[in-house]
Amino acid sequence: MSPGIVFHSLAALSYAILALVLWRALASGQPLQHVNRLVRTGVLVAIALHGVALQQSIVQEHHLHLSWSLALSAAVWLGMIVFWLESLIIRIDGLLLLLLPAGAIASFLAAAFPSAQLIARASDTALRVHLLIALSAYGLITVAAFQSVLMAALDRHLRFPRELAGNPTGFAAIVGRLLDAQPPLMAQEQLLFRVIWVAFGALTLVVISGSLISYTVSGQWLPFDHKTVFTVLSWVTFGALLLGRRLRGWRGRIALRYTLTGFAFIVLAYTGSRFVIEVILQRA
């Protein structure tokens, strides 16, 4: 069993235990706006285990290995990193109710589907840096997409509170308490645009470094293939969103539409095509 599988399994177990603790507290009606120091320490340990798992799985000697499961795992890990850094500034512990199960699922999938594609010419330092920046950019965009969906759900919950729908029980009551435990919309919007700014910067570096590598290898600045086209479309989409935010104060539904559109382009550029090839067509 490879070290990547072992550490991904340990990370999945850690996330699952922490998620179980918080979800049991939620089901019992306890407020979860703030978690105790023991849980926060456990989250930091789980993040560290997850990071080691990705390093062991992706970076091997002078080669890089990538797959849809590792891309998903990296995206969730970056989301946990963003949460941890942001939690040092504002209290957003309610997001752990969603991030911890996501971390457990992503780590489990990376351990269950360890098969990965060996990236050609990855011994080239420039190409290795380009690929790692690209993976970071795609991961941050994924985080932004899920964050925007959560904000849309929370906005709807605030507009149509549970009291208007009677006295919900069972699953509806759990969902209501889950949304009640989330950070305020203004705090989440600040977090969303911080993530988008960093993702846009990383995506800009991806386009520039990819163009330089392509010109060195083939003499073309921007090769006309599906990855390049959809990556550039995503870059344009997020650039337009940030420009609209600066000039016209775009937020809410407009931000949601642009974020999900940019995310869809990234899915088409990499994750979606790799999933179809590796899992559905079983060509990996």
ZIFENVEN-V407487 format. One record per pair of residues at least 24 apart in sequence whose C-alpha atoms are under 8 Angstrom apart, sorted by the first residue. I is the first residue (numbers start at 1). GAP is how many residues later the second one is. Records with the same first field share a line. If there is no record, write none. Layout:
# ZIFENVEN-V407487
I = GAP + GAP
This chain:
# ZIFENVEN-V407487
3 = 50 + 53 + 54
4 = 48 + 49 + 50 + 51 + 52 + 53 + 107
5 = 48 + 52 + 105 + 106 + 107 + 109
6 = 47 + 105
7 = 42 + 43 + 45 + 46
8 = 41 + 42 + 45 + 46 + 99 + 100 + 102 + 103
9 = 98 + 99 + 102
10 = 36 + 39
11 = 35 + 36 + 38 + 39 + 42 + 92 + 93 + 96
12 = 91 + 92 + 93 + 94 + 95 + 96
13 = 91
14 = 28 + 29 + 32 + 90
15 = 28 + 31 + 85 + 86 + 88 + 89
16 = 84 + 85 + 88
18 = 24 + 25 + 82
19 = 77 + 78 + 81 + 82
22 = 75
23 = 74
26 = 148 + 151 + 152
27 = 147
29 = 148
31 = 150
32 = 61 + 62 + 149
33 = 58 + 59 + 60 + 61 + 148 + 149 + 150
34 = 57 + 58 + 59 + 60
35 = 58
44 = 40
47 = 30 + 33 + 34
50 = 27 + 57
51 = 26
62 = 60 + 61
63 = 55 + 56 + 58 + 59 + 60
64 = 54 + 55 + 58 + 64
65 = 51 + 52 + 53 + 54
66 = 50 + 51 + 52 + 53
67 = 48 + 49 + 50 + 207 + 208 + 211
68 = 203 + 206 + 207 + 210
69 = 37 + 40 + 41 + 44 + 45
70 = 40
71 = 64 + 68 + 200
72 = 34 + 67
73 = 30 + 33 + 34 + 36 + 37
74 = 61 + 62 + 65
75 = 60 + 61 + 63 + 64 + 65 + 67 + 68
76 = 26 + 27 + 30 + 63 + 67
77 = 26
78 = 58 + 61 + 62 + 65
79 = 60 + 61 + 64
82 = 113
86 = 105
90 = 97
91 = 92
92 = 90 + 91
93 = 89 + 90
94 = 84 + 87 + 88 + 89
95 = 87 + 88
97 = 81
115 = 169
116 = 168
117 = 167
126 = 87
127 = 86
130 = 75 + 76 + 79 + 80
133 = 69 + 70 + 72 + 73
134 = 68 + 69 + 72
136 = 63 + 66
137 = 62 + 63 + 65 + 66 + 69
138 = 61 + 65 + 128
140 = 55 + 56 + 58 + 59
141 = 54 + 55 + 58 + 118 + 121 + 122 + 125
142 = 121
143 = 52
144 = 48 + 51 + 52 + 115
145 = 111 + 114 + 115 + 118
147 = 41 + 45
148 = 44 + 107 + 108 + 111 + 112
149 = 107
151 = 34 + 37 + 38
152 = 100 + 101 + 104
153 = 26
154 = 25 + 28 + 31
155 = 30
196 = 42
197 = 45
200 = 35 + 38 + 39
203 = 32
204 = 31
207 = 24 + 25
226 = 42 + 43
227 = 41 + 42 + 43
228 = 41
229 = 40
230 = 35 + 36 + 38 + 39
231 = 34 + 35 + 38
233 = 29 + 32
234 = 27 + 28 + 29 + 31 + 32
235 = 27
237 = 24 + 25
238 = 24
